[in-house]
Structures are given as C-alpha cells and as structure tokens.
Amino acid sequence: MMSLCRVVIHCEVQVIVLFIFEGVQLPCQLLPNLFRPGWQEPTFWRIFGNSVFGLVELSAWNGALVVRSQVMNGELDGKSRPSLGVFHKTGDVIGEKYTIIGVLGEGGVCTTYEAQVEDGSTVALKAISLRFMKGWKDLELFEREARVLKSLRHPGIPEYIDYFEVDSETDRAFYIAQKVAKGRSLAEIVQNGNRITEEDVTRIAVEVLEVLKYLGNLRPPVFHRDIKPENIIMDEETGQIKVVDFGAVQDAASMTVIGSTVVGTYGYMAPEQFQNRATLQTDLYGLGGTLLYLVSGRSPSSFPQARLKIDFSAVTMSLGLRLIISRLLEPAPEDRFQSADEVIFALKNLKEPPASRVAANRLAIEQQGTRSFSKPAGTKVNLVRTSDALQIEIPPVGLTAETVGTGSFAVAWNAFIVFWTASAIRGGAGFMSLFSIPFWVVGFGLARSTLANLTVAVTLYFDRDDFAVEWKVRKFWKHRVSGQTKDISSVELMVEGEMNGMPITVCGINEGVNRHLFGSGLELIEKSWIIQEMSDFLNLPPPPERQIVTRRNDVIRSGIGGRNFRRSNRPWDDTEF
C-alpha cells in the first residue's frame, strides 16, 4: 500500500509539471496567430491538439488526487475512514500501557477516550491523528495544550500525567493523558432536565473563578479561551467543579497576530477573540455566557442583541445575579470586571431579602397595584427593576447637536478669555487680568460639562438598605458615592441655570445635606422618567407635574417637583458629573 501511495504521488508530480508546461505553451502559440492574416489550418490543428492533450492531463491529475484520497482513507484495501475522528475501539492498547475502555467525548479533530492503566486506575486520553488534522495549526495547539497542562497544579484542573506519540504504518498519533474528571458536564446536566438553582449557579461560578484566578496569576498568565458548559465538569455527588479541555489555551508570551487562529465557541467567545486577542476578561465573558446558559437553558447565541450586547431581559432571575451576568457580557473588555476577585466578591455579597420583606412587598403590590412608567422610545438608558432593587445605567451622551454646539461655544469662549488675559498681562495691566477670573470659571464649567456628556457613564444602584452612584470614564477615572437608602429625603429634577432662554436641568438625589447630580445631557423626557422610577421605588411622595417656563425673565421651574431658581444657580458648585 505504501508503494502504491508513492507511485500515485510520483504520477501527480509528473502530471502537474506537464500541465503547467502545456498551460504556458498554449497561450504563447495562440496569441501570435490572432494577428496573422488568413486561416492557417496547420496552426489551428496544432493548437486544438495541445488543448485536448492538456484536458487529458488535467483529468489524469484529478484522478490521481482521488486515488491518493482513497489510499489515505484505506478505501482501496477494504477499510473506510472512521467518522468524527474516532480511530480507536474498545480493547485497543495504546503505548503498551493504556487500554481503551470507551469514548468520553469528541470535538473538532480530537477525541478523548477513557483508558485503563495496568494498576486498574482510569485516565482520560486525548488523541489527535495526522490523518484527521485539518492543518499543522491543530498539532501546534495540541502540543501547546500539553506543554501548559504539564505546568498546572490546581484542584479545579484534572492532573496531567503524560504526553507521548505512537507511530503506525500509515499514521502518527499524539496523546495527552490526564486523570479523569468525575461527573458530567454542565451542558449534559442541563440538557437532561436537571434544575440548577441560583445558589448552585453562584457556587459553580465561584469555583470556576478560582481556576481563572490561578491561571491569571501565573507568569506569564494563561488564558483558557473556551470557557463554556461543555468544558466544566461537575461531580454531582460532591458538587466539585473541574475545568477541562485546554485545547484553545494560550499564554501571554505566545500571543501573536501573525499565524494565529481564531479559537473558541460562538456565543461564548468575547468580541476581542475574533481579533485574535485574549485577556482574563475574555475568559470572564465565557463565564458570563455559561452562567446565562445555566439560568436560561439556552445558548447565548440564541438571544437577540442590542448594541452588540446580548439582551437577556426576558430571562427570570434575581437582580443581583442579572447585574453580574450583564457586566460579564459587556462587549468592551474594559467594561467587564477587571479581575476574578471582583466577581467573587460581587457573587458572595448577593443580598437575598428576608422572607418577611418579600411577603410585605407582595402584599403592598396586591393592595396598591404596581405603578408602570413608560420607557421613552429611543432612549439608551438601561433600567432594571425588581421589587427589592433598582439599577439605572446611563451611557455617555456622545456626539449630538447639543454637545457639538456647547463644545464649540466653550472653545470659542475660552479662546477669547485666553487672548484677553494674555493681552492684559502683556500690556502691563496685570491687575486688570484678575477681572477675567469669573469668565475663566464659566469657561471651565462649559468645557467640563461638554466633556462629561461625551465621556462619562453613570450607574445608580438602589436596594432597600443601601444605594450607590458611580461616575466612570471607562478605565481612566471613576468616582463613587454610597449611603443608606433611608437617608434619601427626595429625588427631583432641578434647574441649574439657563442658556438662550432654555432651562438647564439635571437629576438630583438629596441625601441629608449632600446632593448628587447626574444626567445633565439627557433629554427632559428621559430625566422625568428616571425621577418617576426612583421616586416610586424609594416610596417617596410622587413629585407634582409642573410646566417648565422658558421665558428669560420668568421663574424657571423643573418639569417634576423642581426647585425654583432665577437664572443661574451655581451651575458647577455641587455638580458631580
């Protein structure tokens, strides 16, 4: 059989050389004759004959390729290529040491077998064959997996045993031996109809995070890149979790764009994986998809998307867990949790309301009914509310006609003040330049307001005990205030000042003597909606509806429960973006 294969390959080489020669010769003969006058019969028959001979050679080439395929697949000696990469059967002895018991799983070009060792213990034997590889990249990933596994020591990762190769007459196979992870994958558990409680989801997440934390603390750090339910094994007797299948693993030292391959599973792959980039946040995204699968029983890829983010608002779960999964699934890595410890802390501090409070809330809803406030069409504000918690996410306003206009005015204003101040100083009137200080304050306020609308995202969180407001410019700057919900005396839409006869409004939370302002770049209808939702959740008296007066000399009133100010009211004294 090997001699037949060599003959076929030799014939291929000859046919390819002849075909290339004729392919070049044919147009060289044809082009000059296009410009010769008259019909030259000998030239025509020579060209026709060469063309037919070239087609015969091409057919022979294709035939040789078919024969080679049959030889490699064992079809000419009565054997057929096994499907799905399974090339061992029960009872086969591998490397004179491992006896195949059965198949544990198949994926891609690899098959994982359960094998028994001479001492009676069992191992997981992952195998890849040259005959079944799609390219050399498959072997490179397999060898990298073996190299990384050899250096790992963690109770949440099956122990590495050995890596070896076995040659046969027609093939070479490569093997990784590990201890068997006892139990079933999370995917199998869910598909078999087993219910997983939120308490179990939290515990599973924490155990996986401990593994990711260990991998991230290595030097160089290691990234799994394929966290999904199929790769997390749970022992249903003890509840212990094991992370398996490091076939997509990558360490920071080996990361390169050139020659790299996109690996992972659609739905659990972070967007940056499509650009061949991986960080700890990449594995956190896969964990977020896994938790969503456990709660919903559906693959993340089956959910709709809103602004590149998975929209799972229809799935029922506690608000605390929803917020954690939502942050894990942020499209931008910098918007996710920045470490495994952060996620562990958030999961361990999920608050479950006492049964008495839940009963009281249900009774209040039954007696008073549930207030419903319509969400403004087209708003980018994300509001999630349950009976015990409220979260509001306000993204940066971005480039709008208002921000462009305000920004342009701020630039022109500050440029004029710079010119005037510099002229006063150069002219020897340094004392007169002090009169520009109030104008500098106004210019700084305009610039600050514009930058805030362009870059600052605001997140508000309320439960029955505590509240927090966070202003954030991606990963560059963050400011957070928090307190007790009972200390909030009112929430209202306040008027800070006036520009071109129009009031400048902002949402405000009054906490004793402290005032927390936000949302100045939102539309008035969005601010009113947010104030209504906060007032209702906090059980505060509903603010009365009032009309905003836009005449320059009249008292300006806020749309809902606003305070009265004339013209400007210290627009930047207590504003916290």
N, C-alpha and C positions, 0 to 999 in steps of 0.2 A: 504493500500500500504506500509506503514512504517513497519507493522508487517511482510509482505512478504519479505521486504528487510532484516529484522533482521533474518528471517528464512534462507534466502539464505546465508547470511554471516556466520550464525552458521553452516550450512552444509559445507561451504567452509573450516572452521577451522577443522571440523572432517575429511573431505576428505584429507586435507593436512597432518594431523597427521598420518593417516593410510598409506598414500602413502609414507611418509618418513620412517615409520616403515618397510614396505614391501621392500622399496628400499635398506635399510640397511640389512634386513634379507636375501634377495635373494643372494647376493654375498657371504655372510657368509656360506650359505648352499652349494653353488656351488663349492667353492674353495677346500674344503677337498675331495670332490668326484672326482676331477680331478686326484688325485693321488691314488685312490683305484683301485685295480686290478679287472678286470671283469666288467660285466654290472649288475647294481643293479636296477632292474625295479621299486621297490617302491620309491627309491630316485628320479629317473627320473620323475615319475608322480607327486611327491610332488613339485618338482621344476617347472614343467610345469604348475601345477595348481596355484602356487603362482604367476607365471609370468602373466597368464591370468587374475587373480584377480587384480594384480597391474595395468594392462592395463584398466580394467573396472573402477578402481578407478580414473585413470588419465582422462578417458573420462568424468566421473562424475564431476571432478574438472573443466574441461574446460566448461562443460555445466553450472555449477554454475556461472562461470565468465560471460558467455553470458547472463544468466538470470539477474545477477546484472547490467550488462551494459544496458539491456533493461529497468530495473526498474529505473535506474538513468536517462535515456533518456526519460522516460514517454511513452515507446512504448507499455507496457502491458495494459495501461489504455486508449489507443487510441490516445495518444499525441506523437508528434515527436519533437526531439530536434531542435530548430531553428538553422539556419546556420549563420556562421560568428559572433556568439556571440550576435546577436540581440535578446534580451529576453523581450523587452517591445514593445508595439504597441501604436499607436496614441490614446490618451484619457486616458491612464493609469495614475493614481495618485500615486506619489512616496512620501513616508514620510508625507502623508496628506498635502503636501504643493506644490509640483511641478507636473504640468500636462504636459505629453509628447505631443509635437507638431509634431516632426519628428526626423529623424536621421541626425546628422551633419557629422559624419564620423565614420569609423571603422578601427581598426588596431590592429593586434596581438590578445590579449584576451580581449581588452577593446572596448567599444562602447560609442560614445559621442552623446547625444541627445540634441535637443533643447526643452526646457521646459518653461512653463509659470507659473509665480508666481501669487498669489492672487491679487496683485496690478496691474497686467497687463504687467509687465516687463518680459523680457525673460532672461534665463540663459543657459549656456552650462553645461550639466550634464554628467559627465564622469562616467561610471559604469563598475564594474567588478564583476563577479559571481563566487562562489566556484565551481559550476558545470562546468564552462568553463575555469578554470585555468589549466595550464599545470603543475604547481608546486607551492610550497609555495613562491618561489622567485618572482613570479608575484605579489602576495599580498604584499610582502616586498617592491618592487619597487613602488607599488601604494600608500602605506602608506607613503613612503619617499617623493613621489611627493606632497602629501597633506601637509606634515609637512613643506617642503621647500616653497611651494606656500603661505602658511599662513604667512610667514615672509617676502615676497617680496612686494615691493611697487615701481612700476615704470610704467610710461605711456606706455611703449612698451610691457608690460605684462598684460594680462587680469586680472582684480581684483578678488582675492579669496573671496568666500562667505561662504562656509560651507563644512564640511566633516561629513558623517553620514553612518550608517548601517541600513539595513532593513532585517528582518528575515521572511521567509515563511515556510510552512510545509516541503518543500524538499530542501530548498536552503537558502543561505545568500548572499546578495549583498552589495557592498560598493560603495559609491558615493562621487564625488568631484563636487561642484557647483562653477562655475566662471561666470563672466559677459561674454556675447557673444562678440567675436571679429568680428566686422562688416567687411564684404568684402569676398574676395575669396583668396585661397592660390595661391602662385606664380606658383605652378605646374598647377593648373586649368587655370590660366590666359594664360600661355604659350601653354598648350595643346589645348586651344580654338582658337589658331591662332593669339592672340594679340601680336603685336610687342612691345618690350621693348628696348628703346634707351639706349645708353651708359650713357647718363645723368641720366636716371632713374635707371640704374644699380648702378651707383655711389651713388645716393641718398639712395637707398634701403640698400646698403652696410653700409653706414654711420649710418643709423638708427639702423640696427641690431648690429653694433659695439657698439653703445651707450648702448644697453642692455647687451652685453657681458662685457663691461667695468664695468657696475653696478654690475653684478654678480661676476666679478673678484675682485671687491673692498670690497665685503662682507668678514666678518671674522667668520668662515672660508670661503674661496672663494667657489663659486658654479659653477659647470660646467654642461652645458646642455647636451652634448654628442650626440645630434641627430639634429644638425642644417642641414636642408635640405629644398627644396622649399615647400614641403607639410606642414611644420611646421612654415611657415612665411605667415601671412595673411595681405593682403593689401586692404585698403578701397579705391576703385577706384574713389570715389568722392573727398576725401581729400588727398589721397596718403599716409595716415598714415599707419605705419607698426606695427604689433603685432607679437611677438614670442610666439608660443603656444606649447602644448604637452611636458610637463616636465616629461614624464614617464621614461626617461632614466637619469634624473638629479642625480647628485652626488656632495656632498660637500667633501672638502679635509679631514675633520675629520672622515668620514665614509669609506675612501678608504682602501680597504684591498684586498689582492690577494686570500686568502683562502675563499671559499664560494662565490666568486663574479661571476657575469655573464657578458659575453660579450654582450653589447647592442649597437645599432646604426643601420645605414643603409649602406649596401655595396655600395661603390662608394663615399660616403660622410664620411666614417669612416677613421680617421687617422690611420696609421700603429700601433701606440702605443696602440690603443684601443683593438687590438687583444691580447695584453698582459695585459689587464685589468688596464691600466694606463690612466689617463686623466689629462690634464692641460688646461690653457687658449689656448695654441697653438693647442690643439685638436679641440676646437670649431672654431678656425681660419681656420683650414683645411676644416671643414664642410662648412664654409662660402665661401672658395675658390671654392669648388665643386658647391655650389649654384650659385655663380656668373658665373662660366663656363656654367652651365645649362641655365642661363638666356640669355647669349650671343649666345650660340650654339643651344639651344633647345634639347640637347642630355644629357643623364645621363653621369656623369664622368666615370662610369664603362664601357661604350661602347667605350671609347677611348683606343688606344694602349698605352703601357707603355714602357719607355726607362729607364733602370737602376732604376726600381721601382717607377719612376715618370710618372705621366700622361702626354702624349705627345699630346698637342692640337695645334700644329704648323699649322695645316691646317685650323683652325678657323680664320676668318677675324675679327680683332678688332684693336683698336689703340695700339701702342706700350706701352704707359704708363700703360694702363689697363692690357695688356698682362703681363708686368713685375710684376705687383702687384699680379695677379692671380697665376703666376708662383711661386712667393715666398710663397704665402699662401699654395700652394700644395706641398711644399718641403716634402719629406718623413721623414727627420730628424727634430724633433721639434726645435732644436737649430738653424736650417737654416731658419725657418719661422720668421715672425715678432714676436717680443717679447712682444708686448702689443697692445691693441686695439687702443691706442692713436697713435702709429706709423702708423698703417694702415689708420686711419682717416686723419692724416697729409699727407700721400702719396696720398690718393684719392682727397683731397681738393687742392693739388698742381699739379694735372694733367694739363699739358700745351696743349692747343689747338692752333695750328698755325693759324695766321690770314688768311683770305680768299685770300688776295693778294699774300701771300707767297706760299700758296698751288697752286694757278694758275701759279705762276712763276716756281715752281718746275715741274709742269706738262708740261709746255712749254719747259723747258730745256730738259726734258726726251724725248719729241717728237722730238726735233731738234737734240739732240746729241745721243739719244739711251741710253739704260741702260747697264752699264758695268756688266758683270757677272764673278765672280771668283769662280772657283770650290772648294768646300769644300774637304779637304783631307780625303780620306777614313780612317775610324777607329779613327778619332780624337774625343776626349772627350770635346773639346772646343765648347761651345754653343754660336752661334752668331745670333742675331735677328736684322733685319734692316728694316726700312721703309724710306720713303722719308724725314722724319724730325727727326729721332732718330736712334741711333745705340747702342746696348748693347752687350758686349762680356763677357762671364763668363768662366774663366779658372780654372778648379778644380785642386787640388794638383796632382802632377805627380804620387805620391805614390812610391811603391817599384818597381824599374826597375833595369836592369843590370847596367845602368849608375849610378843610385843613390846608389846602393849597393857598386859598385866599388869605387865611390868617398867617400862614408861614411867610408868604410874600410880603405882607404888611409888616410882620416882625422884622424881616431882613431889612426892608427899607427904613423902618423906624430906627433900628439900632445903627444902621449905617449913617443916618443923618446925625444921631447923637454922638457917634464917634467923631464925625467930621467937625461938628460944632465944638465939642470938648477940646479936640486937638487944636482947633483954630484959636480958641480962647487961651489955651496954655502957651501956644507959640506967640500970641500977641501980647504976652505979659500980663494977662488978666486971669491969673490962676485962681484968685478968689471968686471971680465970676463963674468959673467952671464948676464950683460947688453947687450952683443952681441947677446943674444938669442931673444931680443925683436922683430926684424923683422920676425924671424921664428914664434914667437907667433902670430903676425899679420896674417901671411899666414895661420897658423893652424886655427885661429879663423874664417877667411874667408871661408875656406873649410868646417868647421863644420856648419857655418851659411848657406852656400849655400845648403848643404845637407838637413838640417832641413827645409829650405824654400821649397825645392822641395817636401818634404814629407808631409808637413802640411799646407802650405799657399795657399789659394784660392784668385784669383784676379778677380775683377769685374770692367769693364770700361763702362762708360755711356757718350754718346755724344748727344747733340741736337744742334740746330742752334745757341743757345746762350751760353750754359754752358757745362762743362764737369766735370767728377769726376772719380777718380781712387781709388779703395779701396782694401787694402790687409787685409786678415782676417784669423785667425786660430780659426775656429768655434766660440765659445762664449768666448774664453780666451783672445784674443788680436785682435785689429782692428786698422788700420791706414788708414786715408782717406785724399786725397788732391783734391782740386777742383779749378776751374778757369773759365775764359771766353774762349769760343771756338775760338774767333778771335785772341787770343794771341798765339795760337799754330802755330809755324813757320814751323815745319816739323815733320814727323814721319819716323823713319828709323830703319833698322836692323843694330845694331852696334856690333863691335867685342871688347870684354873686354880684351881678352888675349888668351892664347894658352896653351893646355895641350896635351902632347905626339904628338906634331906636328899638332894637330887639333885645329881650332879656337873655342873659347868660345863666342857665340853670344847671344844677348839679344835685345828685342824690346825696343825702346825708343821713348818718346814723348818730343819734345823740346818746352818748353813754356818760351819764353824770355831767361833769364839766368838760369831757372830751367830745370832740366832734370828728367823725371820719367821713370824708367826702370822696366821691367817686362818680364815674360815668358822665363827665362833662362833655365828652364827644358824642354821646348817644343822641338819637332823635328824642324829641319830647314824649312821643307815644311810648317809646321803649322805657324811658325813665319812669313814666307814670305806671306802667305795667309792673316794673320791678318794685316800686314803692308799695303798690297794692299787694303783691305777693308777700313781701316782707311783713307788712302790717298784719295781714291775715294770719301768717304762720306764727308770729310773735304774740298774737292775741292782743294787739294794740287797737285802740279805737280807730276805725277807718277814717282816714283824712278826708275832709269835705272837698268836693269838687269846686274849684274856683277858676275863673277866667283870667288868663294872663293878659294884662293891659300892655300894649306895645307903644302907646303914645309916649314920647320922650319925657314930657313933664308930669305924667301921671305916676301914681304909686304903682310899682311893678309887683304883681302877685304871682306866686307859683301856681302851677296847674292843680296840685293836690296838696292841701294842708300846708301851703307855703308860708314862710315868714315874709313880712313886708320890709323892703329896703328902698331907699331912694337912690336912684342912680347906682353908683358903685358902692359895694360894701366889703372893703379889704379883700380883694379877689384872690390874693396869694398868701394871706397870713396863716390860714389853717388848712390849706388845700393839701391833700396827700395823694396826688395823682389818682 
